């Protein structure tokens, strides 16, 4: 999927994450901030990158502000931000990993 416009999903509440995606031209540029960076930073990064790869996003600026979100929440926030950015969120989307 091609990122067409900036989009945001999620909140800054405890146990959530705010994910922002913007158009990019030099691969995936990931900026990650987390309240649990020392414990789970590598896992958070892997989850975000895996979800972007599954959605076929190859060029994007991605900012994640994590407040202790579970992996399933991170995946949902990334999916939602990507779908909003390419205008697909209004359609009938099979959420939760069914998109290939």
C-alpha positions as semicolon CSV with decimal commas, in nm:
position;residue;x (nm);y (nm);z (nm)
1;X;0,000;0,000;0,000
2;X;0,111;0,350;-0,071
3;X;0,090;0,611;0,205
4;X;-0,088;0,907;0,045
5;X;-0,145;1,145;0,336
6;X;-0,059;1,173;0,706
7;X;-0,283;0,972;0,938
8;X;-0,300;0,897;1,310
9;X;-0,449;0,610;1,510
10;X;-0,457;0,551;1,883
11;X;-0,428;0,761;2,197
12;X;-0,170;0,856;2,456
13;X;-0,360;0,677;2,733
14;X;-0,197;0,408;2,945
15;X;-0,179;0,067;2,771
16;X;-0,228;0,224;2,426
17;X;-0,009;0,362;2,150
18;X;-0,038;0,652;1,909
19;X;0,081;0,568;1,559
20;X;0,137;0,835;1,294
21;X;0,218;0,750;0,933
22;X;0,328;0,996;0,667
23;X;0,443;0,960;0,307
24;X;0,811;0,879;0,273
25;X;1,053;0,806;-0,006
26;X;1,347;0,629;0,156
27;X;1,206;0,307;0,297
28;X;1,056;0,280;0,642
29;X;1,172;0,555;0,877
30;X;1,063;0,453;1,227
31;X;1,072;0,684;1,529
32;X;0,980;0,499;1,847
33;X;0,919;0,636;2,195
34;X;0,801;0,403;2,469
35;X;0,751;0,404;2,843
36;X;0,877;0,044;2,839
37;X;1,159;0,088;2,586
38;X;1,423;-0,087;2,796
39;X;1,211;-0,398;2,844
40;X;1,021;-0,427;2,515
41;X;1,172;-0,184;2,263
42;X;1,297;-0,455;2,025
43;X;0,964;-0,638;2,032
44;X;0,767;-0,319;1,967
45;X;0,990;-0,233;1,670
46;X;0,960;-0,587;1,531
47;X;0,580;-0,583;1,564
48;X;0,546;-0,247;1,386
49;X;0,783;-0,345;1,103
50;X;0,618;-0,686;1,060
51;X;0,274;-0,525;1,033
52;X;0,396;-0,271;0,777
53;X;0,556;-0,550;0,574
54;X;0,234;-0,755;0,582
55;X;0,046;-0,449;0,451
56;X;0,307;-0,403;0,173
57;X;0,411;-0,059;0,296
58;X;0,764;0,005;0,172
59;X;0,802;0,384;0,200
60;X;0,672;0,571;0,503
61;X;0,766;0,784;0,800
62;X;0,622;0,613;1,105
63;X;0,612;0,759;1,454
64;X;0,505;0,541;1,746
65;X;0,446;0,677;2,095
66;X;0,387;0,369;2,308
67;X;0,239;0,377;2,656
68;X;0,264;0,004;2,729
69;X;0,040;-0,133;2,454
70;X;0,014;-0,505;2,387
71;X;0,126;-0,644;2,049
72;X;-0,235;-0,683;1,931
73;X;-0,299;-0,315;2,007
74;X;0,015;-0,207;1,821
75;X;-0,088;-0,412;1,516
76;X;-0,437;-0,263;1,521
77;X;-0,306;0,094;1,551
78;X;-0,059;0,047;1,265
79;X;-0,326;-0,112;1,043
80;X;-0,573;0,166;1,116
81;X;-0,324;0,446;1,049
82;X;-0,214;0,287;0,720
83;X;-0,573;0,233;0,601
84;X;-0,664;0,590;0,693
85;X;-0,360;0,725;0,510
86;X;-0,448;0,557;0,182
87;X;-0,821;0,628;0,203
88;X;-0,921;0,263;0,248
89;X;-1,070;0,292;0,597
90;X;-1,417;0,372;0,462
91;X;-1,445;0,041;0,277
92;X;-1,519;-0,311;0,389
93;X;-1,181;-0,406;0,538
94;X;-1,119;-0,751;0,689
95;X;-0,939;-0,621;1,000
96;X;-0,704;-0,824;1,213
97;X;-0,448;-0,965;0,974
98;X;-0,679;-1,100;0,703
99;X;-0,555;-0,836;0,459
100;X;-0,285;-0,967;0,222
